[in-house]
């Protein structure tokens, strides 16, 4: 396992739902040690600053640390766990999956339970079960107090029970939290590459918190760092699956460069610069969009007087589920593109992004 695979393994295996990112933050901080001057904002986002040959412009490269998960909202008298979603979950995806409840005594294994199909009425079979109607079975039974014996409390975070795995196709990685620890890995690797490359700016690599519940860390990171330009790293949605046709979002297509999401219309001149850079260095890419949903750029681009911003990221299959798939070459191409773009972001170039 090379450096990139080990980095992705360590980051995705760390448990870190929204508001509970400490374990993932510690992993990212350990990899950033010696690469940048590290600090934290008051929400818990990690910020690493590396000066190049100039203080200006300030280039923010952001990826969010939190993963989708759940939170314990109720423990029934029978020892079953009712839960709240942290992030967007579709009922069919969550049902029947193994989960870990992170307690003060350590992780507790459970499974998302529901009625067996044998007991469902015909009309029930046709419905997607609402997350609010699900529960986690931790093996409780009569006269077994899960609060006392397992240490489960209301408010404990819950994450999918899924370990980083290299598939039989060695270029494909399976893991939870690829959305968006892949971006945190790219932040680390960008800072690592820049140790031996001159860059005409100051680069700020951030792992923001609470993106999945409202882009909260992005707002504080952008305020603290006051960037002149922002590259927001997040995952694209790979659509090379049955039922989807004639779409460029697929494994091997290289990084997605977003033209639109519901919270950000990226800076057009920045988009053109990134496309030109990709073409000059023969880095594959594709243009994509999200009609629903948005990422950290929705907050960052409105900071102070405004920040020219854009999204870049590798296409990933099955995001917002307990397991996602990443194609390694798409990750590598994304890293190469970010590094090459950073090298071009001098003061004159960044000023030109908003010049009238």
N, C-alpha and C positions, 0 to 999 in steps of 0.2 A: 504494500500500500504506500503510494507516494505522499508527498506533503499535502497536496490538495485533497486527496481522498481522506487522509487522516483528519485534516481540518474540518471537512464536511461531516465526517463521522462524529467528531467530538462536539461540534455545534448542534447537529440535529439530535443526537442522543440526550443532550441536556434538556431538562424539563423547564419550560418557561412560558406559561400562559400570560395573557395580558394582566399586568399588575403584579406578576410573580416571576419576573424575568431574571432574578438574581443568579441562578445557576448558569444560565446561558451567558449572562454578562461576565461572570467570572471566567468562563472559557474564552470569550472574545478578548477580555483584558489580558489573559495569560499569553495569547498569541500576539497582542499588540505591544507587549513589553519590549522596549528598545527600538521600536519602529516609529513612535510618535510620543509627544507629550500628552499624557492621558489625564482627563478630568471627567466629571460627571455633572449633569444638571440635577435639579432637585426632584425631578420625577424618576430619576434613575438611569436615564440614557447615558451611554458611554461616548465620549468624544476624544478623538486622537488627532493632534495637530502636528503636521510636519512642514516646516518651512523649506522652500526651495531657494531659488536665487533671488526671490523678491517677496516682500510682505504682501503685495497686492498683485493680482486679485486673489480673493479668498474663495477657493473652490470646495464646495461641500459635496462629499460623496456619502449618501445616506442609504442605509438598509435597516429595516425594522427587526428587532430581536424577538418580539413576542410571536407565539404560535397560537393557533386556534385551540380551544379546549373547553373546559367546563369548570363550574364551581359548585360545591355542595351547598344546596339551599335548604335541605330538610333531611332528617334521618327518621324513618318511620318506626313505629313501635315494633315492627317485625325485623328491623335492621336493614331495610332497603334504603338506598341513597337516591333521593330526588335531586336534580341538578339544574343549574342555569347554564346556558351556552355563553361562551366568551368567543365571539366571532361568529361568522356565518356557517351554520351547519344545516344540511338537508337531512331530514329524518331518515331516509333510506340508507344514507351513508353511515350514520352513527349506529344504527340498530345492529345488535349482535356482536359488537366489537369489544375487544379487551381494552380495559382502561386501567390507569394507575392513579389512585388518589394519593396525593402528596401530603402526608400528615407530619406532625412534629416528631412522631416515632419512626418515620420512614414510609416508603411507598406501600400502598395496600392494593393488591390486584383485585379487579372486579370485571364483570361483563355487563354490557348494556342489555337488559332483559325486556321481554314483553310476552304476550300470550303466544303459545305455540300455534302454528297454522291450523292444527286440527280443531282448535277451539274457536277459530274466527268465523264469523258469519260472512256470507258472500259479499255484502256491501262493505264490510271491514277490510276484506282482502284487496279491495280496489283503492283504498286510501293510503296516503303516506302518513305514517304515524307521526304525530307532532312530538318534538323533543320534550315538551312539557309533560307529555304522558308517559315518557320512558323512565326507567330507573336503573340503577346499577346494583347488581347482586354481588356482594362480597363474601358470600358463603354464610351469611347469618342464619340463625334458626332460633327456635324457642329457647329461652333462658340463656341465650348467648348475647351478651351486651357488646355491640360493635364499638360503641363509644369508649367503653372501659377497656376492652381487650385489644382493640385496634387503634385507638386514639383518634378516630375520625371526628372532626368537628365541622359545624356549619362554617362556610367560608374557605374550606380547604380547596386548593386547585386540583383539577383533574386533567390528565393528559392521556393521549392514546398510548397503549402499550405496544411500541413498535421500535425495533432496533435498526440502525443503519446496516444495509446489506448490499453487497455488490452482486448484481444479477449474473446469470450464466453468460449473457452478453456482457462482458467485462466493462463495456463502456457505459452501461446503464446502472444508475444507483437508485435504490429504493430506501425511503426513510419517511418518518413523520417530519414535520416542521421544515421541509425544504422551502416552503413559504413561511418565513423569508430568511432562514439562516443561510441560504445560498448567497444572498446579498451581503450578509455579514462576513461570510468567507471571502467574497470578492473585495470588500473593503479592506480586510486584512491583507489579502494578496496584492492589492494595488499599493498599499503602503510599503509592503515588502519589496516589490519591484522598484519602487521609487528610491530605495536606499542606494541604488547604483545607477540611477538615471537623473540627469539634470531636468528640472522642471521650473518654468518661469512664474511661479505662483506659490501660494501657501495652500496646502491640501489639508482638508479637515475630513477625517473618516469617522462616521457616526453609526452607532447601533441604537436606534431609537426604540422607545417602549410604547406600548398601548396603541399600536397602529390599528389592530383588528377591532378595537372598540371605539374608534373615533379619531385616529390620527393625532393622538394627544402629545406623544413625545416629539413628533415632528415640529409642532408649534414651539415647544420650549427649546429644542435644539437649534432651530433657525433663529430664534431670538437671541440666544446666547452666543452663537457663532457669527451672526451677521454676515452671511456669505454674499458674494457678488454674482455667483452662478451656482446652480445645483444640478448634480446628476443623481437622480433617485433610482436606486437599484431595486428591482422587484421581479417577480416571476411573470412570464407570459403564460398563456394557456395553449398547450399543444393540442391540436385538433386532428392529428393523424390517427383517428380511432374510427371504428365502424359507425356509420350514420352521418359522418361529416365529410364533405367533398369540396374540392376546389378552394381550399384555404391555404395560405402560405405558412400558417403557424404549425410547424411540425419539427420533430427531432431532425437535427442536421441542418436546420435553416439558419442557424446562428442566432445572435441576440435579436429580440424584438425591440424595435424603436417605436414607441407609442405616438400616434398622431392625435389621440383623444382618449380621455376618460371622463366620467361624470363630474370630476372635480378639477380637472386641469386640461386646458388646451396648451400644449407645450410651446415654448418659444420657437418660432419657425426658423429663425436664423441659426439657432443652436442645433435644431434638427438637421438642417442642411449641412452644417459643419460636421456633424457626426456621420452623416451619410457619406460625405466627401472623404472623410478620414477612413471609413471602412473600405470604400472603393479603392483608395490609394494604397492601402495595405492588404488588399485582396481578402478582407475579412467578410464572410457571408453575413447577411442580415436580412431582416424582413420588417415591413411596416405592419402595425397591428393597432387595435383599439379595444376599449371596454365600454360598452354602452351603459352598463350598470357597474357601480362600485368605483372606488378611487383609492389612491395610495397617498403616501406622505407628501408628494408634490403638491397636492391640493392645499395643504397648509403652508408649505415652504414658499411657494411662489407668491403668496400674498403677504409675506413678512415685510415689515417696515415699508420702504418705498417700492417693494416688489423685487423678486429674484427670478431672472430667467432660468427656467427649470425644464427638465425632461425626464422621462422614464426609459430605462434600458434594462433588459433582463432576458435570461434564457427561457425558452418554452418548456413548460413542465406539465406532465400529465397528472390528472386527478388532484388538483389543488383543493384545499378545504375538505380534506378527508383524512382518514387515519394513516394512509400511505400515499406517497407521491413518487413519481419517477422522473429522474433527471438524466439527460444524455451528456456525458462528460465533455465531448467536443464542443457542445454549445456553451458550456461553462467556460472552457478555455478561450473560445472566441470572444465571449463577453469581456473577460479579463483583458485580453489583448486590445480590444477596442477602447475600453475605459482608459487604459494606460496611454494609448496613442492620443486620445482626445485631451487628456490632462497635459500632455507635452505641448499641445497647441494653444492652451488657454493662457496666453499672456495678457497683459493689461490692455493693449490695443485691441486684441481680438474680443475680449469680454466687453469692452466699451462699445464695440461695434454691434453687439447683439441687441442693444436698445437705443442706438444712436438715431437721431431724427434729422 
